Amino acid sequence: MNQFNIHRAYSIARKEVMHILRDPFTLALALGLPVMLVTFFGYAIDYEVKNIKLAVLDRDNGPAARRLKEIFPASGYFHLVDIAPGSGPVAMLDSGRASAALFIEPGFSRKIKGGGAVEAQFVLDGSDNSKAAALIGYLPGIRRAAQVRLTGSPAREPSSFAPALLPGASKKRGSAKLLFPPNNPAGPRQYYPAGAAPSAESEADPFSAETRFLYNPELNSRWFTIPGLAAIIIGLLAILLTALTVAREWENGSMELLLSTPVRPLEIMAGKLAPYGILVLAGVFFVYFVARLVFGVPFAGSHVLYLAACLLYITAALSQGLVISVITRQQQVAMQLGMITGLLPSMLLSGFIFPVESMPEFFQYLTMLLPPRWFMAAARGIILKGADLGELAVPFLALGLLSAGMLALALKKFKTDLE
Amino acid sequence: MRKELIQTLRDVRMRVLLFGAPIIQLTIFGLALSTEIKNIKLAAFSQPEDAMFRRVAEGFYASGWFVRINHMPGADPFELIASGRADAALISPKEGLARSAGRGGGKIQLLVDASNAAKARAVEAYAKNIIAAAAVREYGARGEAALKFDVRVLYNPAMESSMFLVPGVMGMLACLITIILTAMSLTRERELGTFETIVSAPLSNAEILLGKTLPYILLGLANVVLVVIAGYLIFGVPVRGALWQLALGALAFVITTVSVGTFISTISKNQQQAMLGGFIFLFPAILMSGVLYPVENMPKAVIAAAYLDPLMYFVRILRNIMLKGGDAHVFWTNLGALALMALFAAGLAYKRFRQTLN
C-alpha cells in the first residue's frame, strides 16, 4: 500500500491524457506554440544594430562635407533622414525621427583641403542604451574610413581620441563609459565602405588585434538566439501547463474524490507530470527540426546529451509548475504566479539576453535558482561548442538538484494538505 | 463592479502578487540588468620574456571589463575556451610582440568564444580599442588625426542601463499584470457557474462588462503609479515630462490590455485556454516592444507586426516622457495609436461578450 505503484500512476496519467485530448485547442497550441514562436522570433531578433536614422546638418556644403555624409550610409548601418522643415537636428532626436545627428560646421571642406585638423560633432540619442552603445562602437571605423576618403592618408587612432575612449584611462566609470562602446552589438566587422582598404590602415599600426571567433565564426545572431528562445518557451509552457493541473482538481472538487481512492500522492504527481512532459518534449523535437532545417543552426555536440539536458530541464520546469499548483490551489492564482515567476525572470535573468556574468555578484547567485539559467548554459555548450558531460557537470547537477528540491517541496506541501 | 474589486483585494496572496511582485521585480531587474558586458574572463598567452605584450595584457585587466584567468605554462587556449574557463584568449606572436611590431604590423591574436554572439561582439570592440591605445602608449601617436568626432550622448549622458531599462520594465510589468488579471476572469466565472447569476441580474451588457473591467483598469493604473514612484525612489529615473501625459498614456494602455485580456477570457472555453491565450499575447508583446531589442533592427514584416503591439507604443511614450521630457509629436502619435487600439480592443471584447451572453 505504501509503495509507489506504477499502474496507479499510469491510470492518473491516462486520465490526464484524456483531459488533454478532449481539448484539441490546448493540445494544438501546446504543440505548435514553441515552433511558431521560435520561428517568428528566430527570424525577428538580430543583435546587430542597423538602420540607424542619421540627420545631418551640413552648414559647409563643400565637397568634403558631402563625402563625409556619404560614408555613413555606405557603412550599411546608417541611413540619412532629412531634417524636417522648421525643425533642428536636436528636435529630430527629441521626436525620435532620428537616432543620431551629425553637425558639419562651415569651413569644414576648406580646412580639410588645407590639411588642417577638423572636428565634426556627433550627437546621439541616449534614451536607448543598446542602440547608442552600438552606434559609438561604429564610429572609430567610420572615422578611419572617412579619413582615408577625405585626405587620402591612412591615419591611426588619434592620440587625443583613443585614451579618452579607454576604460583603463580612468577608473571613473561615468566618464569612461560615455565614449566607449560597451554593449551587446558593439563591434561591426565591416567598417569599411568599398574603396577604403582596411589593410592600409592596419599596416600603419605597430600592432593590432586579429580576432578569431570560435564556434560561431560569422557571429550569426540566430545560432545564439534560437537555442535560448527554445529554452525559454519550452520552460514556460511546462510551468504554465502543470501549474493548472493540480489546481484544477482542487477547484473542481475532484481532488477529494481522487484522494479517497488508494492512490498515493507520489503517484498522483508522477501521473500528472508525465503526460505534460511528453507533450513538451514533442515541442522540443519540433523546435529542433525548425532550428536545424529552417535556420541552419549547427549541432556540434552529442544529441544524447542534449536530450538528457532537455529531460532534466523539463522535469525542473514541470516541478516548478507543480509547486505553484499545489500552493495556490486556484487556477487563476496559479496562472498569475506562474507568469510572474516564469515569464520575466526566465527572459531577463537566465542569460538569454543579458549575460549572467555581467550582473552584480548577488544577482549572479540569485539566478542560480532559475532552471533556465542552467539549461541555457548547457544547451549553448552542447549545440555550439560540442561540450561533453565533464564540462557541463555543474549545469546538469544544478538542474537535477533544483528538480529534486522542488518535487520534494511539492510533495511535502501536498501531504500536509491531506492531513 | 465593487464586488470584483473587493474580491480581488480580499485575497492576501493576491495583494502580494499585485503590488509586491511588480516592485520586487522592478528592483531586481533594475539592479541586475546591464546592457554593458562585464567580467569577461581573459587568459593571456605569451613567451615569458615578452614584456611589451604583458603591458598590453595589463591594459585589458586594468580596464575593468576583463577578469584575469591564470593558466599553467603550456596550456592550450582553445581548451580553456572550450571548457568555459575563459571567454577569450589573447595570444602574443611567437617571436615576441616588440620584435613582431618592429618588423611592422605585429598581430596579437584574439580568440573569442562566440557561442554568445552578442558578447563576442562586445569583446572584440573592447579589445580593438584597448590594443589601439596600447599601441599609442608604446610607440606614440603617429601623425595628427585629420578628422575627429566630438561625441555627445543626449538624455542619458552616463549611459546608465537602469535609466533606459527601468521605463521598459515598467511597461512590461503593467502589461503582464493587467493581462494575467483579466485573461481568466470571465472564463473562471463561467467554469464556476457564477456567471449565470450575474447575467440574470437586472443589468445591461455594457454595465456588466464595465463593472467587470473597470476595477482592473484602476488596479492597472495603481500599478503604474506605484512602479513610477519606485523607479524614481530606487533608481532615480526622472520624469522629465508632464505627469498628465504619463497618466493619459497609461490610461490608454491599460484600457487596451484589459480589453485584450477580457477578449481572451471571452473566447476561451476553459482556464487552460485562457492562460495559453494570455501567453500568446504576452510573449510577442514583450519581445517586440523595443525594450529588449530595437524594433528598427527587425525585418520589415516583423516591424509591421510590431505596430500591432500596444506595449511598443506605451514604452515609446514612457521613454519619451521620462527621459526626453516629452515631445508633442511623439506623444500624440503614439497616444493616438494606443487610443485607436484601446477602442478597437474594447469594441471587440464587448462584441464577444454580448455573443457569449446570448
Contacts between the chains, C-beta under 8 A, distances in Angstrom:
chain1	res1	chain2	res2	distance
A	23	B	269	7.4
A	23	B	270	6.8
A	23	B	272	6.9
A	23	B	273	7.1
A	25	B	269	7.3
A	25	B	273	5.8
A	26	B	272	5.3
A	26	B	273	5.8
A	26	B	276	6.3
A	29	B	273	7.8
A	29	B	276	4.9
A	29	B	280	7.6
A	30	B	276	7.3
A	33	B	276	7.2
A	33	B	279	7.5
A	33	B	280	7.0
A	37	B	283	6.2
A	37	B	284	7.4
A	40	B	284	7.3
A	40	B	302	7.5
A	41	B	284	7.7
A	41	B	287	5.7
A	43	B	299	6.4
A	43	B	302	6.9
A	44	B	287	7.4
A	44	B	288	7.3
A	44	B	293	7.8
A	44	B	298	4.8
A	44	B	299	6.6
A	44	B	302	4.1
A	45	B	287	7.3
A	45	B	293	5.5
A	45	B	298	7.4
A	46	B	293	7.7
A	46	B	297	5.5
A	46	B	298	7.0
A	47	B	117	6.1
A	47	B	118	4.5
A	47	B	121	6.9
A	47	B	293	7.7
A	48	B	121	7.8
A	48	B	297	7.2
A	49	B	294	6.2
A	49	B	297	5.8
A	50	B	296	7.6
A	50	B	297	5.8
A	51	B	296	4.8
A	51	B	297	6.7
A	52	B	296	7.6
A	53	B	296	7.6
A	68	B	147	7.8
A	90	B	154	7.4
A	91	B	327	7.9
A	93	B	154	6.0
A	94	B	324	5.7
A	94	B	325	7.8
A	94	B	327	4.5
A	94	B	330	7.7
A	95	B	327	4.5
A	95	B	329	4.5
A	95	B	330	5.2
A	96	B	316	7.1
A	96	B	320	6.9
A	96	B	327	7.3
A	96	B	330	5.4
A	97	B	329	7.9
A	99	B	296	7.9
A	112	B	146	6.8
A	112	B	147	7.8
A	115	B	146	7.6
A	116	B	146	7.7
A	117	B	144	5.8
A	117	B	145	6.6
A	117	B	146	5.8
A	117	B	147	7.6
A	117	B	148	6.9
A	118	B	146	6.7
A	118	B	147	5.8
A	118	B	148	7.4
A	119	B	147	7.7
A	119	B	148	4.7
A	119	B	149	7.5
A	119	B	150	5.4
A	120	B	147	7.1
A	120	B	148	7.6
A	120	B	149	5.9
A	120	B	150	7.2
A	121	B	149	7.5
A	121	B	150	4.6
A	121	B	152	6.8
A	122	B	149	4.5
A	122	B	150	6.7
A	122	B	151	5.0
A	122	B	152	7.3
A	123	B	151	7.9
A	123	B	152	4.7
A	123	B	153	8.0
A	123	B	154	6.1
A	124	B	151	7.2
A	124	B	152	7.3
A	124	B	153	5.8
A	124	B	154	6.9
A	125	B	154	6.0
A	125	B	155	6.6
A	126	B	153	4.0
A	126	B	154	5.5
A	126	B	155	4.7
A	126	B	156	3.6
A	126	B	157	6.4
A	126	B	159	5.9
A	126	B	164	7.7
A	126	B	323	7.9
A	127	B	154	7.8
A	127	B	155	4.5
A	127	B	156	6.0
A	127	B	163	7.9
A	127	B	164	6.4
A	127	B	319	5.2
A	127	B	320	7.6
A	127	B	323	4.2
A	127	B	324	5.9
A	128	B	164	6.1
A	128	B	290	7.7
A	128	B	294	6.4
A	128	B	319	7.4
A	129	B	35	4.7
A	129	B	156	6.9
A	129	B	159	5.8
A	129	B	160	7.9
A	129	B	161	5.7
A	129	B	163	7.6
A	129	B	164	4.0
A	129	B	165	7.6
A	130	B	35	5.0
A	130	B	164	7.8
A	130	B	293	7.9
A	130	B	294	6.5
A	131	B	294	5.1
A	132	B	153	6.0
A	132	B	156	7.7
A	132	B	159	6.4
A	133	B	35	6.5
A	133	B	36	7.7
A	133	B	159	6.6
A	136	B	151	6.5
A	136	B	153	7.9
A	137	B	125	4.8
A	139	B	149	5.6
A	139	B	151	6.8
A	140	B	128	7.5
A	140	B	129	7.1
A	140	B	132	7.9
A	143	B	145	8.0
A	143	B	147	6.1
A	143	B	148	7.5
A	143	B	149	5.9
A	146	B	147	5.6
A	147	B	145	6.9
A	147	B	146	5.6
A	147	B	147	4.9
A	150	B	146	6.7
A	150	B	147	6.3
A	151	B	146	4.7
A	151	B	147	7.7
A	153	B	143	7.5
A	153	B	146	7.2
A	155	B	142	7.8
A	155	B	143	5.6
A	155	B	145	5.5
A	155	B	146	6.3
A	156	B	132	7.6
A	156	B	135	7.6
A	156	B	136	7.5
A	156	B	141	6.7
A	156	B	142	5.2
A	156	B	143	6.8
A	156	B	145	7.7
A	157	B	132	4.4
A	157	B	133	7.4
A	157	B	135	7.7
A	157	B	136	6.4
A	157	B	141	7.8
A	157	B	145	7.6
A	158	B	141	6.7
A	158	B	144	7.0
A	158	B	145	2.9
A	158	B	148	6.1
A	159	B	136	5.4
A	159	B	140	7.6
A	159	B	141	3.3
A	159	B	145	7.9
A	160	B	145	7.6
A	160	B	148	7.4
A	161	B	145	6.5
A	161	B	148	6.0
A	162	B	129	7.0
A	162	B	132	5.4
A	162	B	133	4.5
A	162	B	136	5.5
A	163	B	133	5.8
A	163	B	136	7.2
A	165	B	129	5.1
A	165	B	133	7.1
A	166	B	63	7.0
A	166	B	129	6.4
A	166	B	130	6.7
A	166	B	133	4.8
A	167	B	63	4.0
A	167	B	64	5.4
A	167	B	65	6.1
A	167	B	126	7.6
A	167	B	130	7.8
A	168	B	59	5.5
A	168	B	62	4.3
A	168	B	63	4.4
A	168	B	64	7.4
A	168	B	130	7.0
A	168	B	133	7.6
A	169	B	133	7.6
A	171	B	64	7.0
A	173	B	64	7.4
A	174	B	158	4.5
A	177	B	36	7.4
A	177	B	158	6.4
A	177	B	159	5.5
A	178	B	151	7.9
A	178	B	153	6.2
A	178	B	157	6.4
A	178	B	158	6.5
A	178	B	159	6.3
A	179	B	151	6.1
A	180	B	126	7.7
A	180	B	129	6.8
A	181	B	122	7.5
A	181	B	125	4.5
A	181	B	126	7.5
A	181	B	129	7.4
A	182	B	35	7.1
A	182	B	36	4.1
A	182	B	37	6.8
A	182	B	122	7.0
A	182	B	159	7.1
A	183	B	35	5.2
A	183	B	36	6.3
A	183	B	37	6.9
A	183	B	122	6.0
A	184	B	35	6.4
A	184	B	37	7.1
A	184	B	118	4.0
A	184	B	119	7.6
A	184	B	121	6.8
A	184	B	122	6.4
A	185	B	118	6.2
A	185	B	121	5.6
A	185	B	122	8.0
A	186	B	121	5.3
A	186	B	122	4.7
A	186	B	124	7.7
A	186	B	125	3.7
A	186	B	126	7.7
A	187	B	121	4.8
A	187	B	122	7.0
A	187	B	124	4.4
A	187	B	125	3.4
A	187	B	128	6.9
A	189	B	124	7.8
A	202	B	105	6.7
A	203	B	104	6.9
A	203	B	105	5.3
A	204	B	142	6.7
A	205	B	105	7.0
A	205	B	132	7.3
A	205	B	135	5.5
A	206	B	101	4.2
A	206	B	104	7.6
A	206	B	105	7.8
A	206	B	106	6.2
A	206	B	135	5.2
A	206	B	138	6.7
A	206	B	139	4.7
A	207	B	56	8.0
A	207	B	97	6.1
A	207	B	100	6.8
A	207	B	101	4.4
A	207	B	105	7.4
A	207	B	106	3.4
A	207	B	107	6.8
A	207	B	108	6.0
A	207	B	131	7.1
A	207	B	135	5.8
A	208	B	105	7.5
A	208	B	106	7.6
A	208	B	107	6.7
A	208	B	108	7.3
A	208	B	128	7.8
A	208	B	131	6.1
A	208	B	132	7.2
A	208	B	135	7.1
A	209	B	107	7.6
A	209	B	108	5.3
A	209	B	109	7.7
A	209	B	110	4.8
A	209	B	124	7.8
A	209	B	127	5.2
A	209	B	128	5.8
A	209	B	131	4.8
A	210	B	107	4.5
A	210	B	108	6.9
A	210	B	109	5.3
A	210	B	110	6.7
A	211	B	110	4.6
A	211	B	112	6.1
A	211	B	124	5.0
A	211	B	127	7.0
A	212	B	109	6.7
A	212	B	110	6.9
A	212	B	111	5.3
A	212	B	112	7.1
A	213	B	112	5.3
A	213	B	114	3.8
A	213	B	120	5.6
A	213	B	124	7.9
A	214	B	78	7.3
A	214	B	81	6.0
A	214	B	111	5.9
A	214	B	112	6.6
A	214	B	113	5.7
A	214	B	114	5.8
A	214	B	115	7.9
A	215	B	113	6.5
A	215	B	114	5.3
A	215	B	115	4.6
A	216	B	114	3.8
A	216	B	115	6.3
A	216	B	117	5.6
A	216	B	120	7.2
A	217	B	114	7.0
A	219	B	114	5.8
A	219	B	117	4.6
A	219	B	120	6.0
A	219	B	121	6.2
A	220	B	117	6.7
A	221	B	117	5.4
A	221	B	118	7.4
A	223	B	117	6.8
A	224	B	114	7.9
A	224	B	115	6.7
A	224	B	116	5.8
A	224	B	117	4.3
A	224	B	118	7.1
A	233	B	283	7.4
A	236	B	279	6.9
A	236	B	283	7.7
A	237	B	279	7.7
A	240	B	275	5.7
A	240	B	276	7.3
A	240	B	279	6.2
A	241	B	272	7.6
A	244	B	271	6.4
A	244	B	272	5.4
A	244	B	275	6.4
A	248	B	271	7.4
A	248	B	272	7.7
A	251	B	191	7.9
A	251	B	192	7.8
A	328	B	13	7.3
A	331	B	184	6.9
A	331	B	188	7.0
A	331	B	271	4.4
A	331	B	272	7.9
A	331	B	275	7.8
A	332	B	184	4.6
A	332	B	185	7.6
A	332	B	188	5.4
A	332	B	271	6.9
A	333	B	11	7.5
A	333	B	13	6.1
A	333	B	14	7.0
A	333	B	17	7.3
A	335	B	180	6.3
A	335	B	183	7.6
A	335	B	184	6.0
A	335	B	271	7.1
A	335	B	274	7.8
A	335	B	275	4.6
A	335	B	278	7.3
A	336	B	17	5.6
A	336	B	180	4.6
A	336	B	181	7.3
A	337	B	17	6.8
A	338	B	275	7.8
A	339	B	176	6.3
A	339	B	180	4.9
A	339	B	278	7.2
A	339	B	279	7.6
A	339	B	282	7.2
A	340	B	17	6.6
A	340	B	21	5.0
A	340	B	25	7.4
A	340	B	176	7.1
A	340	B	180	7.4
A	343	B	176	6.6
A	343	B	279	8.0
A	343	B	282	6.4
A	343	B	283	7.4
A	343	B	286	7.5
A	344	B	25	6.1
A	344	B	29	7.2
A	344	B	169	8.0
A	344	B	172	6.6
A	344	B	173	7.7
A	344	B	176	6.9
A	344	B	286	7.9
A	345	B	25	7.7
A	347	B	286	7.0
A	347	B	292	7.5
A	348	B	29	5.6
A	348	B	32	7.9
A	348	B	33	6.1
A	349	B	28	7.6
A	349	B	29	7.7
A	349	B	32	6.4
A	349	B	33	8.0
A	353	B	292	5.5
A	354	B	32	7.8
A	354	B	33	4.9
A	354	B	34	6.8
A	354	B	35	7.4
A	355	B	37	6.2
A	355	B	116	6.5
A	355	B	118	8.0
A	355	B	119	5.5
A	357	B	38	7.1
A	357	B	39	4.5
A	357	B	40	7.6
A	357	B	41	7.7
A	357	B	87	7.9
A	358	B	34	5.5
A	358	B	36	6.4
A	358	B	37	5.4
A	358	B	38	4.3
A	358	B	39	6.1
A	359	B	32	4.7
A	359	B	33	7.2
A	359	B	34	7.1
A	360	B	31	6.6
A	360	B	32	6.5
A	363	B	28	7.0
A	363	B	31	6.7
A	363	B	32	3.7
A	366	B	28	7.3
A	366	B	32	7.4
A	367	B	32	7.9
A	380	B	115	5.0
A	380	B	116	7.0
A	381	B	84	6.9
A	381	B	115	7.2
A	384	B	114	8.0
A	384	B	115	4.0
A	385	B	82	6.1
A	385	B	84	7.9
A	385	B	113	7.6
A	385	B	115	5.3
A	386	B	82	7.9
A	387	B	82	7.1
A	387	B	83	7.8
A	387	B	84	7.4
A	391	B	82	7.2
A	391	B	83	5.1
A	391	B	84	6.4
